[in-house]
Amino acid sequence: MNKQQMTKFMTRRDTLKSWLVGAAGLMLTGPFINRAQTAPIKPKAKSVIQIWMWGGPSHLDTFDPKPDAGYDYCGPLNKPIPTNVDGIRIAELLPLLAQQADKYSIIRSMTHGNNSHETASYIVQTGREPGRLVYPSFGAVVSLFKGYDYGYKGLVPPYIVLTQPQGRFSEAGFLGPRYKPFATGGDPNRTPFAVEGIVAKDISDERQRSRRQLLHDLDSLGKAMSDNQQFEKFDQCEENAYDMMFGDARKLFDLSEEKDELRDRYGRNTFGQSCLIARRLVESGVPYVTINYKGWDTHKQHFEAMRRNLPQMDAGMATLLQDLTDRGLLDSTIVWWSGEFGRSPKIQWDSPWNGGRSHYGKCFCAVVAGGGFKGGRVVGASNENGTEVAQRPVYPADLLGSMYILLGIDPDDPMPNPRGLDLKVMPASDKGSGRLIEIM
């Protein structure tokens, strides 16, 4: 039997297990992984913190600066700074992240070509093109394979969003509401952090307890049927709810337990304190946390927004990476920074945009750290002005497949669905044809 015939009879699961399954990091140079030469390595990642840049961040103004492209591309942000890794420069408004570059890797060749918020969000978070089925997001799949069905016994749901749902598509897809993220609501930069269902705004703990007591005093039917099995279930649900409100679950969201100095380093703003909450959640064993970070859909006055937003992002994300490292959590926690696409490299100076950047799915950046990804690396490259992928295009399916493997989730495992179809977690496709990012 020749090589071609042998390949025909190999299943994709066989090839994935013999090709991929590593957990160590992104390579700076060289082709995608030579899968036939890779030995199995035990996955490291237990949790994911997804920093979702809602609206799409500019790659030129963050992790892929192009100072030689000229003013129509760089605008006033034309002085990239060196990092603590030789040869890697990032945007000038990210000095703290520049000192953490040894902890993360930059993918400068992300692409999918779609410029619609909803569709691009779906592609980046599912690795799929839209079709008749609505597939679950990466977070929902992780909550399936790392959640209640597989022994998760955490104090809070296995999939948390800080603070508002992303709203671009149904994150749970056909998996159903059991796998939707729990959106906290509220603002972690306020005291108290009014987490929906745990902390009620403007209602004291004493008043909540009084309400519960009044409910019990008026519940004559429940008292009369205290041995009824259905009423026992209601009682257990109530007990669980009040445990969330007054027990250890509530403490997870109580930042008063953290030192003021650390909170200051994260930044006294919604994003910075969300990063701190995310660290507390993964430290308690939550498998998936999304920080839904709005403010990046900068069609108008882009550079004014960047001077506000980038310093906050810099402080929050850099402190998160260092804090995870200090606590021994970065090795087991993937940090994934990305939006649904980037922003147009060429600036729209004319009115009404007044220096804006539009949607751009042809070429953009993602950043990954921890959980088996090595730091201090760059994958792929864009061209001289950031308009095209110049080296090694990386599709969302490639990145998601890599993260699944680091989490110990086989991309070829069956995906439960209400129609009983033969679906896989992350199959090969034309846009992400199994060329998973190099993991060694």
TINU-800299 format. One record per atom (N, C-alpha, C): x, y, z; residue in three letters. Coordinates in steps of 0.02 Angstrom, whole numbers, plus 50000, padded with zeros to 5 digits. Layout:
<pts>
XYZALA ...
</pts>
This chain:
<pts>
500434994050000MET 500005000050000MET 500445006250000MET 500345010849952ASN 500765016849950ASN 500525022050001ASN 500915027450006LYS 500775032650056LYS 500085035650047LYS 499895036849984GLN 499245039949970GLN 498685035349991GLN 498755028849979GLN 498235024149999GLN 498195023550075GLN 498785023750108MET 498775023350181MET 498425029350211MET 498555035350184THR 498245041350209THR 497485041050203THR 497255038150149LYS 496535037650137LYS 496185033850192LYS 496535028750220PHE 496215024550270PHE 496335026850342PHE 496705032250350MET 496805035050417MET 496225039650434MET 495965039150494THR 495435043750516THR 495755050350536THR 495345055650535ARG 495615062050556ARG 495815061950629ARG 495455058150670ARG 495645057650741ARG 496345054650747ARG 496485049350708ASP 497145046350710ASP 497685051350693ASP 497555055150639THR 498065059950618THR 498145065650668THR 497585067950697LEU 497635073250747LEU 498035071050807LEU 497915064950830LYS 498255062650890LYS 498995061450877LYS 499165059650815SER 499875058550802SER 500225064950781SER 499845069850757TRP 500135076050731TRP 500195081450783TRP 499635082550819LEU 499585088550861LEU 499645087250935LEU 499325088450977VAL 499275086951048VAL 499845089751089VAL 500175094651070GLY 500685097351112GLY 500445103051153GLY 500865105351198ALA 500685111051239ALA 501295114851260ALA 501575118851214ALA 502135122751239ALA 502175129451207ALA 502005130351143GLY 502015137251122GLY 502055138651049GLY 501985144951035LEU 502015147350967LEU 502735148550948LEU 502905146750886MET 503585147650862MET 503645154250825MET 504235157150830LEU 504355163550797LEU 504435162750722LEU 504775157550701THR 504905156450630THR 504725149350611THR 504755147850546GLY 504635141150523GLY 503915140250503GLY 503765134650470PRO 503085133450445PRO 502625131250501PRO 501985130050483PHE 501535127150533PHE 501815120450553PHE 501565117950607ILE 501845112050638ILE 501895106150590ILE 502465102650591ASN 502535096350556ASN 502235091050601ASN 501605089650591ARG 501225085850640ARG 501465078750647ARG 501745075950595ALA 501975069050598ALA 502565068150645ALA 502905073550662GLN 503495073150703GLN 503365075250776GLN 502745076450794THR 502585079050860THR 502365073450907THR 502675073050965ALA 502485068051014ALA 501945070651060ALA 501495066251084PRO 500965068551129PRO 501245071551193PRO 500925077051215ILE 501105080251278ILE 500455081651314ILE 500455080651379LYS 499855081651419LYS 499645088951417LYS 499015090451400PRO 498775097351398PRO 498845100751466PRO 499005107251465LYS 499115111051526LYS 498515115251547LYS 498145117851499ALA 497645122951513ALA 497035120151549ALA 496815123851600LYS 496215122151637LYS 495675127451628LYS 495875133551613SER 495405139151608SER 495605143751551SER 495125147851530VAL 495245152951478VAL 494965159551503VAL 495365164851495ILE 495115171751502ILE 495135174751434ILE 494545176251408GLN 494475179251342GLN 494375186751350GLN 494835190651324ILE 494755197851323ILE 494465199651255ILE 493815200651253TRP 493465201651190TRP 493415209051175TRP 493775211151124MET 493815218251106MET 493225220051061MET 492675221251093TRP 492025222151059TRP 492055228051011TRP 491955226650948GLY 491975231850897GLY 492565231350851GLY 493105228250875GLY 493695227150833GLY 494245232150844GLY 494815230050874PRO 495375234750885PRO 495815235350824PRO 496145240950817SER 496615242050762SER 497255238150776SER 497475234250726HIS 498105230750734HIS 498695235550730HIS 498645240750689LEU 499195245450682LEU 499305249450746LEU 498785250550785ASP 498845254650845ASP 498935250450908ASP 499025243850900THR 499115239550958THR 499745235150950THR 499665229450916PHE 500205224450915PHE 500535223450847PHE 500375227550799ASP 500695227050733ASP 500815233950703ASP 501205238150738PRO 501305245050714PRO 501705245250648PRO 501555250350608LYS 501875251250542LYS 502135258450536LYS 502665260150571PRO 502885267150572PRO 503115269850505PRO 503305265450459ASP 503545267650394ASP 502995268250342ASP 502375266650361ALA 501835266750313ALA 501585273850298ALA 501755278650339GLY 501555285450327GLY 500955287650368GLY 500845294150367TYR 500345297150411TYR 499635294650396TYR 499485293150333ASP 498815290750316ASP 498665283950345ASP 499165280450370TYR 499065273950401TYR 499195274150477TYR 499715277750496CYS 499895278050568CYS 499545283550605CYS 499405289050570GLY 499165294850606GLY 499695297250655GLY 499485299750713PRO 499965302350761PRO 500325296950801PRO 500085290650796LEU 500395285150834LEU 500915281750790LEU 501495284950782ASN 501995282550735ASN 502665281150768ASN 502655279950834LYS 503285278850870LYS 503235272450911LYS 503235266550879PRO 503205260250917PRO 503785259550965PRO 503685255651016ILE 504185254951069ILE 504445247751071ILE 505065246951092PRO 505335240151100PRO 505015236751160PRO 505015230251159THR 504765226251215THR 505365222951250THR 505205218951300ASN 505745215351334ASN 505955209051297ASN 505725208451235VAL 505945203051190VAL 506275206251130VAL 506895204651117ASP 507255207651061ASP 506875206550996ASP 506815212050957GLY 506515211550891GLY 505765212550888GLY 505435212750946ILE 504715213750946ILE 504555220750971ILE 504195224550930ARG 503955231150949ARG 503195231350948ARG 502915235250992ILE 502195236250992ILE 502045243750997ILE 501405245450997ALA 501215252450993ALA 501425256451055ALA 501535262751045GLU 501835267151095GLU 501405268151157GLU 500745267051152LEU 500305268051209LEU 500235261751252LEU 500675256751241LEU 500645250551279LEU 501305249051314LEU 501565253751354PRO 502225252751384PRO 502245247151436PRO 501695246051472LEU 501695240751522LEU 501675233851489LEU 501275233251436LEU 501265226951399LEU 501925225651365LEU 502285230951347ALA 502945230051317ALA 503415226451364ALA 503325227351429GLN 503745224051478GLN 503495217051497GLN 502955214951466GLN 502685208251477GLN 502705203951415GLN 503045206151363ALA 503035202651298ALA 503315195551301ALA 503725194251351ASP 503985187451358ASP 503445182551381ASP 502855185151400LYS 502315180851425LYS 501795179451371LYS 501775183151317TYR 501255182151266TYR 501555181651197TYR 501155178951151SER 501345178651081SER 500825182251039SER 501065185350985ILE 500645189350942ILE 500535185650876ILE 499925185050856ILE 499765182350789ILE 499595188350745ILE 500025189950697ARG 499935195850656ARG 499625194250588ARG 499375188350580SER 499105186250515SER 498415183150521SER 498025185250571MET 497335182950575MET 496945185550515MET 496485181450491THR 496095183550433THR 495455179450428THR 494935182550403HIS 494325178950381HIS 493965182750326HIS 494115189150318GLY 493865192950261GLY 493175195850268GLY 492865195150327ASN 492185197650336ASN 492185204050376ASN 491795209050354ASN 491785215550387ASN 491135217150423ASN 490715212150434SER 490085213150471SER 490185210950544SER 489985215250591HIS 490075213550662HIS 489795206650679HIS 489165205550662GLU 488825199450683GLU 489155193250653GLU 489265193450587THR 489545187650553THR 490265186450574THR 490655191850579ALA 491355191150599ALA 491415188450670ALA 490985190850715SER 490995188350784SER 490855180850785SER 490365178850745TYR 490195171750741TYR 490785167650716TYR 491115170050663ILE 491675166350635ILE 492255165750685ILE 492425171350717VAL 492995171250763VAL 492855166950824VAL 492235166750848GLN 492095163150910GLN 491845156050899GLN 491685154150837THR 491485147250824THR 491975143650777THR 492345147550737GLY 492775144550686GLY 492385142150626GLY 491755144050620ARG 491315141750566ARG 491055147550525ARG 490905146050463GLU 490535150850422GLU 489795150150438GLU 489405155550434PRO 488685155050448PRO 488345150150401PRO 487845146650428GLY 487465141850389GLY 486795140650421GLY 486515134850408ARG 485845133250434ARG 485855132050509ARG 486395129450535LEU 486455128350607LEU 486825134150640LEU 486615135950700VAL 486985140850740VAL 487425136950789VAL 488065136950775TYR 488535133150816TYR 488685136850881TYR 488855133250933PRO 489035136550996PRO 489705139950992PRO 489795145051032SER 490435148551036SER 490955144151071SER 491575146251065PHE 492125142751098PHE 491995142151173PHE 491755147651204GLY 491615147451276GLY 491085142351294GLY 490555141851253ALA 490025137051268ALA 490285129851261ALA 490705128651211VAL 490985121951202VAL 491435120151262VAL 491835124951284VAL 492255123751343VAL 491815122351405VAL 491265126151412SER 490835124951469SER 490475118251464SER 490395115551404LEU 490125108851395LEU 490625103651419LEU 491245104051393PHE 491735098851407PHE 492105099851473PHE 492055105751502LYS 492395107051566LYS 491895108951621LYS 491255108351607GLY 490745110751653GLY 490405105251692GLY 489765106251706TYR 489385101751750TYR 489375094551725TYR 489345093551659ASP 489295086851632ASP 489935082851644ASP 490475086351660TYR 491115082951671TYR 491395084151741TYR 490945085151789GLY 491145085351858GLY 491305092151888GLY 491165097551851TYR 491285104251879TYR 490835105451939TYR 491125107651994LYS 490745108752055LYS 490895115752083LYS 491005120452039GLY 491175127152061GLY 490605130752094GLY 490775136352126LEU 490275140352162LEU 489825144252115LEU 490075145652055VAL 489705149552005VAL 489695145751940VAL 489275147651891PRO 489245144051828PRO 489935143751794PRO 490035138751750PRO 490685137651720PRO 490865142451664PRO 490385146651643TYR 490495151351588TYR 490225158151610TYR 490675162851623ILE 490495169451650ILE 490675174851601ILE 490235179851593VAL 490395185751553VAL 490375191851598VAL 490915195651596LEU 490975202051631LEU 490925207651579LEU 490445211851579THR 489875211751624THR 489225210851585THR 489235212551521GLN 488635212251479GLN 488725207051424GLN 488175203651404PRO 488215198951348PRO 488475202451285PRO 488805198651243GLN 489095201651183GLN 488555203651133GLN 488025199851129GLY 487435201951091GLY 487485201251016GLY 488035198550990ARG 488115197950917ARG 487775191650890ARG 487755186350931PHE 487415180150912PHE 487305176150976PHE 486915170750971SER 486795166651030SER 487415162451045SER 487765164251099GLU 488385160751115GLU 488295153251125GLU 487715151251151ALA 487605144151164ALA 487435140251101ALA 487195143651049GLY 487015140250987GLY 486535134551000GLY 486635129050962PHE 486165123450968PHE 486265119451032PHE 486765120951073LEU 486835117551137LEU 486285119451186LEU 485995125351176GLY 485425127351217GLY 485615131551278GLY 485105133951314PRO 485215138851368PRO 485645136351425PRO 485695129851435ARG 486115127251489ARG 486845129451482ARG 487045131051420TYR 487745132751406TYR 487845140151389TYR 487325144051402LYS 487405151251395LYS 487855153951449LYS 488215159351435PRO 488615162451488PRO 488185165951539PRO 488415165851601PHE 488095169751653PHE 488395176851650PHE 487985181651632ALA 488205188651627ALA 488105192051694ALA 488635194751721THR 488605197551788THR 488205203951793THR 488185207951738GLY 487915214651744GLY 488345218651792GLY 488095224451812GLY 488445228551861GLY 489105231251836GLY 489505233851882ASP 490145236851866ASP 490625235051923ASP 491155231051909PRO 491615229151963PRO 492015234951991PRO 491985240751959ASN 492335246551985ASN 491905250352036ASN 491295248052047ARG 490855251152096ARG 490825246752159ARG 490665249852215THR 490595246152278THR 489875247052304THR 489485241552310PRO 489695234752293PRO 489635233552218PRO 489955228252194PHE 489885225852126PHE 489215222152123PHE 488715225252092ALA 488025222652093ALA 487945217152042ALA 488175211152058VAL 488125205352014VAL 487395203052014VAL 487125202151954GLU 486415200451947GLU 486275193751981GLU 485765193752024GLY 485575187652059GLY 485975186452122GLY 486495190352134ILE 486915189452194ILE 486885195652237ILE 487005201452208VAL 486975207752244VAL 486445212052213VAL 485925213752250ALA 485385217952225ALA 485555225352237ALA 485515229252184LYS 485685236352189LYS 485225239952238LYS 485525243752284ASP 485165247952331ASP 484735244152381ASP 484865237552388ILE 484505233552438ILE 485015230552486ILE 484965232052549SER 485455229752598SER 485375222252611SER 485895219252638ASP 485855212252657ASP 485315211052710ASP 485265215652756GLU 484755214952808GLU 484055214752778GLU 483945219052729ARG 483285219252697ARG 483155212752657ARG 483675210052625GLN 483595203752589GLN 483405198152636GLN 483725197952694ARG 483565192652742ARG 482865193552770ARG 482665199752779SER 481975201052803SER 481465198752752SER 481615199952689ARG 481165197652636ARG 481095190052636ARG 481655186752646ARG 481635179352647ARG 481215176952706ARG 481305180152763GLN 480925178152822GLN 480175179352811GLN 480005184952780LEU 479295186352765LEU 479015181152717LEU 479415179152668LEU 479195174052621LEU 479035167552657LEU 479465165652705HIS 479345159452742HIS 478735160152788HIS 478645166052818ASP 478075167052862ASP 477415166452825ASP 477405168552762LEU 476785168452722LEU 476675161852685LEU 477175157452687ASP 477135151352647ASP 476765145752684ASP 476125146552693SER 475725141552730SER 475675135052690SER 475635135352624LEU 475585129352584LEU 476225125152589LEU 476785128652586GLY 477425125152592GLY 477495121652658GLY 477265124852711LYS 477315121852778LYS 476865115652782LYS 476275116252753ALA 475805110652756ALA 476035104652716ALA 476435105852664MET 476665100452620MET 477415099852622MET 477695100352680SER 478425100452687SER 478755093952666SER 478365088352667ASP 478655081952647ASP 478575080552572ASP 478255085052537ASN 478155084052465ASN 478825084752428ASN 478965080152383GLN 479615080052349GLN 479715086252306GLN 479185088552273GLN 479245094452231GLN 479405100652273GLN 479095101252331PHE 479235106952374PHE 479945106552401PHE 480195100552411GLU 480895099752433GLU 481375102452380GLU 481215101352318LYS 481625103852263LYS 481615111552262LYS 481015114452273PHE 480975121752276PHE 481405124452334PHE 481365121052390ASP 481745123152449ASP 482495122852434ASP 482715117652398GLN 483415117052382GLN 483635122652334GLN 483215124252286CYS 483365129752240CYS 483435136352278CYS 482975137452326GLU 483005143552365GLU 483655143652406GLU 483835138052436GLU 484445137652476GLU 485055139152433GLU 485065136352372ASN 485625137652327ASN 485665145052309ASN 485085148152297ALA 485065155152278ALA 485345159552335ALA 485135158052396TYR 485375162152452TYR 486105160752469TYR 486335154652453ASP 487055153352460ASP 487455157752412ASP 487175158752351MET 487505163252304MET 487515170452330MET 486975172452363MET 486905179352385MET 487325180952447MET 487405175952491PHE 487735177352555PHE 488325172752571PHE 488455167852528GLY 488975163052542GLY 489625164552505GLY 490015159152494ASP 490675159852464ASP 490645162452392ASP 490115160952355ALA 490065163352287ALA 490085170952284ALA 489755174052331ARG 489745181352332ARG 490445184152344ARG 490835180552385LYS 491505182952400LYS 491955183152339LYS 491815178852290LEU 492215178952229LEU 492185185652194LEU 491635189152200PHE 491535195452166PHE 491665201452212PHE 491905200152272ASP 492015205552321ASP 492745207652318ASP 492885213152284LEU 493575215352275LEU 493845218952336LEU 493435219952387SER 493705223052448SER 494205218552482SER 494205212152464GLU 494695207452492GLU 495385208152461GLU 495435211952406GLU 496075212952372GLU 496415219252399GLU 497075219252396LYS 497455225052419LYS 497335231052373LYS 497295236952402ASP 497185242952362ASP 497745243952311ASP 498355242352330GLU 498915243152283GLU 498815239052220GLU 498595232852228LEU 498475228552170LEU 497895231252128LEU 497365233352160ARG 496795236052123ARG 497005242352084ARG 497435246352113ASP 497675252252078ASP 498085250352016ASP 498485245052022ARG 498885242951965ARG 498445240451908ARG 497925236851924TYR 497455234651873TYR 497105240551839TYR 497005245851877GLY 496655251751852GLY 495965252251882GLY 495815258051910ARG 495165259151942ARG 494655261051889ARG 494505256351846ASN 494015257251793ASN 493695250451780ASN 493165250351740THR 492785244151730THR 493215238551702THR 493635240051651PHE 494045234851622PHE 494565232251671PHE 494925236751703GLY 495445234651750GLY 495175230251805GLY 494615232151835GLN 494335228251889GLN 494015221851863GLN 493785221751800SER 493545215551769SER 494115210551762SER 494705212951745CYS 495285208451740CYS 495435205351808CYS 495375209251861LEU 495495206651928LEU 494975201551947LEU 494335202951933ILE 493805198051945ILE 493945191651906ILE 494165192251843ALA 494305186351801ALA 494845182051833ALA 495365185351860ARG 495885181451894ARG 495605177751954ARG 495175180951993ARG 494875177752051ARG 494445171752029ARG 494095172451974LEU 493655167051950LEU 494055160951928LEU 494575161951887VAL 494965156151865VAL 495345153051924VAL 495535157251972GLU 495865154752032GLU 495405150052071GLU 494755151252067SER 494265147052101SER 494055141052059SER 494315140651997GLY 494165134751955GLY 493675135851900GLY 493445141951887VAL 492965143151833VAL 493325141951766VAL 493055137751722PRO 493395136051660PRO 493435141651608PRO 492925145951605TYR 492915150851551TYR 492625157451575TYR 493015162751564VAL 492815169551582VAL 492925174151522VAL 492415177651502THR 492475182751449THR 492425189651480THR 492895193951463ILE 492845201051479ILE 492605204451415ILE 491995206651415ASN 491715209851356ASN 491895217351358ASN 492425219051323TYR 492745225651328TYR 492515230051270TYR 492035234351284LYS 491755238551231LYS 492165244851220LYS 492005248251164GLY 492325254651150GLY 492815254751094GLY 492815249451051TRP 493335248851000TRP 493055249550929TRP 492415251150923ASP 492115252050856ASP 492195259450836ASP 492805261350820THR 493005268350816THR 492975271050744THR 492365271750719HIS 492285274650651HIS 492465282050650HIS 492365285450706LYS 492495292650709LYS 492995294150765LYS 493415299050752GLN 493885301550802GLN 494235295750838GLN 494515291550797HIS 494835285450820HIS 495405286850870HIS 495825291650854PHE 496425292650895PHE 496265295850963PHE 495735299750965GLU 495515302251031GLU 495305296351075GLU 494945291551044ALA 494735285651082ALA 495325281451104ALA 495835280851060MET 496415276751077MET 496805279651136MET 496835286151139ARG 497205289251195ARG 496845288251261ARG 496195287051258ARG 495815285351319ARG 495855277851334ARG 495745273851282ASN 495645266651292ASN 496285262751302ASN 496795264251262LEU 497405260151263LEU 497765260251330LEU 497835265951364PRO 498145265551431PRO 497765261151480PRO 497105261251477GLN 496715256851521GLN 496835249551504GLN 496825248051439MET 496955241151417MET 497655238951438MET 498125243351430ASP 498825241951446ASP 498905239951519ASP 498625244051564ALA 498695242751635ALA 498335236351656ALA 497715235551633GLY 497315229751653GLY 497605223151628GLY 497775222951564MET 498015216651535MET 498725214951559MET 499155219951564ALA 499845218751588ALA 499835216251660ALA 499425219351702THR 499395217251772THR 499095210251778THR 498605208751736LEU 498305202051736LEU 498845196751721LEU 499245197851670LEU 499765193051652LEU 500265192151709LEU 500465197651741GLN 500945197251795GLN 500635193951857GLN 500015195651871ASP 499675192951930ASP 499575185351922ASP 499365183251863LEU 499295176051850LEU 499965172451858LEU 500495175651834THR 501165172751840THR 501365172151913THR 501275177451951ASP 501475177552021ASP 501115172152062ASP 500505170552042ARG 500105165652079ARG 500155158652050ARG 500595157652001GLY 500685151051971GLY 500105148851929GLY 499715153651903LEU 499115151951865LEU 499195152651790LEU 499705156151766LEU 499755157351694LEU 499875150851656LEU 500235146251684ASP 500365139851650ASP 499725135951636ASP 499215136951677SER 498585133251669SER 498015137651645SER 498155143851627THR 497635148551604THR 497825151551537THR 497405150351487ILE 497495153651422ILE 497185160651426ILE 497575165651408VAL 497305172451400VAL 497275173751325VAL 496685175351300TRP 496565176251228TRP 496285183151216TRP 496675187351182TRP 496465194251165TRP 496305194551091TRP 495695196751075SER 495495197351005SER 494835201051000SER 494715204050942GLY 494055206450925GLY 493795202450866GLY 493225204550839GLU 492935200950782GLU 493325202150718GLU 493675207750715PHE 494115209450659PHE 494565215250682PHE 494935218150636GLY 495335223950652GLY 494995230350626GLY 495385235550619ARG 495145241850590ARG 495535243150526ARG 495235246950482SER 495555248250417SER 496225251750427SER 496755249150395PRO 497405252250402PRO 497415259550377PRO 497075260850323LYS 497065267750297LYS 496545271850335LYS 496755277450360ILE 496325281650402ILE 495845285650360ILE 495235286350384GLN 494725290550350GLN 494735297450383GLN 495085302050351TRP 495165308750380TRP 494575313250367TRP 494205311850314ASP 493665316350293ASP 493085316250343ASP 492695321750342SER 492075322150380SER 491575317150350SER 491165313750390PRO 491065314750462PRO 491525310350505PRO 492005306850474TRP 492415302050513TRP 492955305650554TRP 493235310750526ASN 493725314950563ASN 494285310750595ASN 494575306550553GLY 495115302250578GLY 494855295850607GLY 494435292250571GLY 494155285950595GLY 494455279950558GLY 494325274150585ARG 494515267950552ARG 493895263550548ARG 493795260350491SER 493195256250482SER 493355248850495SER 492865244450483HIS 492945237350496HIS 493455234350447HIS 493825229250472TYR 494335226250428TYR 494465219050448TYR 494195214350408GLY 494285207250423GLY 494805203750381GLY 495115207450335LYS 495615204350291LYS 496265202750327LYS 496445206850376CYS 497075205850412CYS 497015209250480CYS 497135205550533PHE 497105208450600PHE 497525204250648PHE 497525206150711CYS 497955203050763CYS 497545199250814CYS 497875194350844ALA 497635191250906ALA 498255190250950ALA 498135189851015VAL 498675188751063VAL 498465182851107VAL 498935178351120VAL 498805172651164VAL 499375172051214VAL 499195169851274ALA 499695168851326ALA 499475163051370ALA 499955159651401GLY 499815154751452GLY 499495148351427GLY 499385143851473GLY 499035137651458GLY 499405132951411GLY 500045134151400GLY 500425130051353GLY 500705134051295GLY 500445140151283PHE 500735144551232PHE 501365147751260PHE 501905147451223LYS 502505150951243LYS 502425158451231LYS 502805162251267GLY 502805169451258GLY 503395171751217GLY 503385178251201GLY 503945181251165GLY 504005179051093GLY 503455177251061ARG 503465174850992ARG 502985178850948ARG 503115178750884VAL 502665181650835VAL 502515176450782VAL 501895175650765VAL 501675171050712VAL 501405175150654VAL 501645173750594GLY 501395177150535GLY 501615184350530GLY 501405187550476ALA 501585194550464ALA 501095197550416ALA 500985204050424SER 500595207950374SER 501085211450328SER 500825214450275ASN 501265217950228ASN 501465224850256ASN 501785228850215GLU 502115234950239GLU 501635240150267GLU 500985239850248ASN 500505244650276ASN 499935241250313ASN 499995234750325GLY 499495231150364GLY 498855229550329GLY 498845230150262THR 498225228950226THR 498115221750205THR 498655217850203GLU 498615210950180GLU 499035206450225GLU 498845200050229VAL 499265195050260VAL 499845193550213VAL 500445194250239ALA 501045193050197ALA 501335186050209ALA 501265183450270GLN 501545176950286GLN 501075173050331GLN 500965166750314ARG 500615161950357ARG 499935164250383ARG 499435164550339PRO 498765166350363PRO 498525161550417PRO 498225164350469VAL 497935160450523VAL 497185161950526VAL 496785156750518TYR 496055157550520TYR 495805156250591TYR 495215158950609PRO 494955157650676PRO 494925150250695PRO 494755145950647ALA 494725138750662ALA 495405136050683ALA 495935138750655ASP 496605136550674ASP 496755138250747ASP 496595144350766LEU 496725146650834LEU 496285142950884LEU 495635142350869LEU 495185138850914LEU 495385131550922LEU 495565128350866GLY 495775121350870GLY 496385120550914GLY 496855125250909SER 497455125050951SER 497275125551025SER 496815130151040MET 496625130951111MET 496235124951136MET 495815121951094TYR 495475115851115TYR 495985110551135TYR 496505109651095ILE 497005104551110ILE 497365106051175ILE 497535112351186LEU 497865114151249LEU 497415112851309LEU 496755113151299LEU 496275111851352LEU 496125104351360LEU 496405100251316GLY 496265093051319GLY 495615091151286GLY 495345095451243ILE 494735094051206ILE 494925092051135ILE 494755086051114ASP 494925083651048ASP 494485087150996ASP 494795090850948PRO 494385094150897PRO 493945089450857PRO 494105083050858ASP 493715078150820ASP 493195074550862ASP 493115076650925ASP 492595073650966ASP 491905075450940ASP 491405071050951PRO 490725072650929PRO 490445078750966PRO 490065082650931MET 489725088450960MET 488985086850969MET 488735086451031PRO 488025085051041PRO 487595090351006PRO 487045088050976ASN 486595092750943ASN 485905089850940ASN 485375094050938PRO 484685091450943PRO 484475087350883PRO 484815087950826ARG 484625084150767ARG 484975077450762ARG 485435076150807GLY 485795069950804GLY 486265069450744GLY 486505075150720LEU 486945075250662LEU 487655073350683LEU 488035070950634ASP 488725069150646ASP 489155075450641ASP 489205079050697LEU 489575085350699LEU 490185084550745LEU 490715088050728LYS 491335087750766LYS 491455094450801LYS 491865094350853VAL 492015100450890VAL 492335105650844VAL 492835103750805MET 493175108550761MET 493445104850700MET 493015103550650PRO 493245099850591PRO 493665104150545PRO 494035100950502ALA 494405104550450ALA 493905107850402ALA 494115113550374SER 493695117050325SER 494145120850277SER 493845124050228ASP 494245127950181ASP 494585133850216ASP 494265136650267LYS 494555142150304LYS 494755139750374LYS 495315136350376GLY 495555133350437GLY 495595125850427GLY 495985123850377SER 495985116850355SER 496455112550396SER 496395112850463GLY 496785108550505GLY 497495110950516GLY 497685116750488ARG 498375119250498ARG 498405122850564ARG 498365119150617LEU 498345122250683LEU 499015125550699LEU 498985130750738ILE 499575134650755ILE 500085130150790ILE 500705131250776GLU 501235126950800GLU 501225126350876GLU 501145120250900ILE 501135118850971ILE 501635113250983ILE 502135114451025MET 502675109451032MET 502805107851105MET 
</pts>
